[in-house]
Each structure stands twice: as C-alpha cells, then as structure tokens.
Amino acid sequence: MSWKDTAEPVLTRMPSVRRPEGHVPFKRKLGWTAGILVLYFFLTNVFLFGLQGQGSEVFGQFRSILAGGQGTILQLGIGPIVTASIVLQLLGGADLLGLDTQNNPRDQVLYQGLQKLLVVVMCILTGLPMVFAGDFLPASDAVAASLGIGEFGVQWLMFAQIFAGGLLILFMDEVVSKWGVGSGIGLFIIAGVSQSLLGGIFQIPGITAAAGAEPGILTTWVGIITGAVSFPPILTPSGINALLIGAGNIVPILTTVGIFVVVVYAESVRVEIPLSNTRVKGARGRYPVKLIYASVLPMILVRALQANIQFLGRILNAQLGGLPAWLGQYTNGQATAGLFYYLRPIRNPGDWMWFAGGGGGHSPVEIMARVGVDLTFMVIGGAIFAIFWVETTDMGPDATAQQIHNSGMQIPGFRQNVRSIERVLEQYIPQVTVIGGALVGLLAVMANMLGTIGGVSGTGLLLTVSITYKIYEEIAEEQLMEMHPMMRQMFG
C-alpha cells in the first residue's frame, strides 16, 4: 500500500472553497476580490486579545513580502502558505511524492489536500515559537489576572487567534483564486506594499502616522522648500549625501521608478512561437515565452527561506541565552556578527554604504562579503526556485506541449505530435526560466542596496509591479471575453 492510499481519506476531506459551476461574471469577480481585500485590511487592524503592547517584529524587512500585520490576527501572513509551497516544491522536484498532477485527477486532489495539510502544520510550527519562545508576543498580565487563567493560558489564547488567522488567509486566498481576479497571495502583497509606498510619499507625523514616524518624501520636500526642515548646503559632501540618500531621497525615487520601468519592459520581452490550427484552415496564433517566464512569484519562496533562517537564529539565540560567536551575535534582535549576520540580506543603503557612515561599524571586507552572500543567494536561489515553479505549475516544455496539442494547435513545419512541439519549447523555456529567475534576484538585491520609497524591500516592489501588471492583463482578458462570449468558448 502506497502513502497515497493511506493519506487519501484525510487529504480528500480537507476543507476547501467550492469552485464555481459555470462562468462567473466579471463584475461578480471584482466584487469578491474587493470584499476579500476589505476583509484583509480589517483583519490586519484587529490586534490580538491578551497581547501586551504590539510585540517585537519577527519578520522585520520581510513583513511587506509575507503580508499580514505585526501583533494582529494575521500575524503569520502568507508565511505558512509560502513555506508549505517550498516544502512541496522541493519534494516534487526530487520526485519523492510520486504525484502526476498534470494527467491524474486523483493526484491533483491529493496534492491540493497535502498542501493544505502542510499549511496547517506550518501555522502551528511558526505560531508556537512566536507566542511561547523568544518573547516576540508578550502576554498581558492584566488580562491573565482578569480571566484567571494565568500567563500560560493567555499565551494559548493568543496562539489560537494566530492559528485562526493563518487558516483565514488560506481560505481567503482560495476564494480570490476561484471566484475573484488573480490570486489572494498576490493581492495581499500588493495591499501591504502599496500601503508602505503611499506612506513613504504622503506620510505626515502626528496626523497620518505616529508623532515619531518618518515623514513622507512629499512632506519632507515641502518642509525643505518652506525652511521647516533644516538641510545642509547642497554643494558640500554632507549636502550631497542628504540629497541623494538622506532626507532628499533622490536615489530611492529613481530606484523605485527604475524598477517599475524595468519590470514592465521585461514583461513585454518575449520569444513568440508561431502556431497554426490543425482543424481550422488559416487560423494562426503565437505562444509567448516571456523573459520573466516563471514570473516574480518564486522570489517569495527565496525571501521566505531567508526569513525562516533569520527566525530560526533569533529563536536559538533567545532560547540558548546566546550563540557561539562564529554562529551569531545579536543586538536588539538583529544578527551583528557570525554566520547569521552574513546570511542576513541587505535591506537599505545604510546596511552597506560604509563610506557614507553606514555598515553598522563593520569593516568594508565584512560588508562586501555580506553583499556577496546575499547576491549569490538571490541569483542562484531565484534561478533554482524558478525551475521548480515552472515544473510544479505545469509550465514546463512537456506540460505546455501537451496543452498546445490538446487545443488543436501545432507548430508549422513540424509533425503534428506532442514530442515535436516539446522539442521546440525545450530550446527556449529552460534557458529563459534560469535567466529570468537570476535577473529578478539581481534586481531585488540592487533595489535593496539603493533603497526605495517607503523602505519597501526590492523583492516586495518587484512583486507588486509584476503582480499588478498580470492582474491588468487578466482584467483586460476578462473584459474581452465578457464582450465576446465566443472568445470564452474558444479559450475554455
């Protein structure tokens, strides 16, 4: 008996959102998407009952990528979903699952059930240390006294809320994927990053944010022009530094605009393979192989892996009362020396610009070694996870060739079989997948090094631009099919 026979009774009974039986009108899709987005914003402002203060940020710079809100019901964000995807992609890439999700409906159901089960497990494995270890979410003594359940009981109460929030994110994502536009994960990332971007532009301390918050770029420049904000003479070294990466934020503005332009351009760069219909004479088409073929979504997996490594280091440091010097030394919850320091990604110009007063007191050699590790991790990790993503989402040459063949299309000048189409696709898809994944990793690191508006991570900005572009394409396609119902029948 295989593991599939043993696990099938459990995996097939995992709760799920029912798929629509027929076509969902475009307006209804927009309604579901908007409703889930409103619910997401509401839940990110519902703080945990029993929490003392807001607690310390566990994910730090990864928060915008993993969505959610610190100290709220959505504390875990999309972290458990992403971590479960990493595990499944590694298992699937090593062919340890033995699931044929392309041709076998039973295996498709088992894969989806296994993914949900792993998400539940990850909610537990991630939520327990946040509540019971490391003092990330301290329990309130007043609540413990008023309820008469003690601090331990309040901790379990907070864990129950975090766990429920992790499951809510899972099903909210499923609702958007089946009934809305795009995916819930992409929608939540856009929401979180957009908040940071708007805050970085328009934020006014004491009015739209806390009194001690950083003012937005527009607010700062209004203060500079009116003289309310002191600014050193521009033609001095300190003035140039303040103008470019300080209060002036010229470099972050140019970086943010540049990332938008590069990603939109890269999305339009493609190799188009000509196709002709075997049933309708004269009917032709093209299959586009984009430069960023695997999309930017594999970057979530790479950054989530880095977040889990840093999370593990903080847990070990808190539980063991410190780590060996070679492994890691921590100050204010951040690794400042040892292996975990070098594995800590670059977040902003202040992390590496030692010549401008940054670098945290480390030598140029140590700083550049950290930059090299981050760059290598992102470029190689981006390429590897892009390959896994393509294979597990049926975007590889074999799966794509089968889809083209089933649609009644063929490549002119080649035999009418799947293998002929696959041979042509193998000349493009594997190479483009690796190049695109490495390029996205490079762009993410460079954006972090130069800085962005609102302190948004480079990966978060890349994801936001790419996902927004794809949602725009999907909306345009939906509107086209609404206007021409025959198009919907042709595309299924």
Secondary structure, DSSP 8 states (H G I E B T S, - for coil): --HHHHHHHHHTTS------SS---HHHHHHHHHHHHHHHHHHTT-B-TTBSSS---SSGGGHHHH-S-TTBTTSSTTHHHHHHHHHHHHHHHTT-S---TTT-HHHHHHHHHHHHHHHHHHHHHHHHHHHHSTTSS-B-HHHHHHHTSHHHHHHHHHHHHHHHHHHHHHHHHHHHHHHSSS-HHHHHHHHHHHHHHHHHHH--BTTTB-TTS---HHHHHHHHHHTSS----TTSHHHHHHHHTSTT-HHHHHHHHHHHHHHHHHHH-EEEEEEEESSSTT-EEEEEEETTTT-STHHHHHHHHHHHHHHHHHHHHHHHTS--TTT-EEETTEEEESHHHHTS---SGGGT-GGGT-STT--HHHHHHHHHHHHHHHHHHHHHHHHHHHHHTT-SHHHHHHHHHHTTEE-TTS-SSHHHHHHHHTTTHHHHHHHHHHHHHHHHHHHHHH--GGG--HHHHHHHHHHHHHHHHHHHHHHHHHH-HHHHHHH-
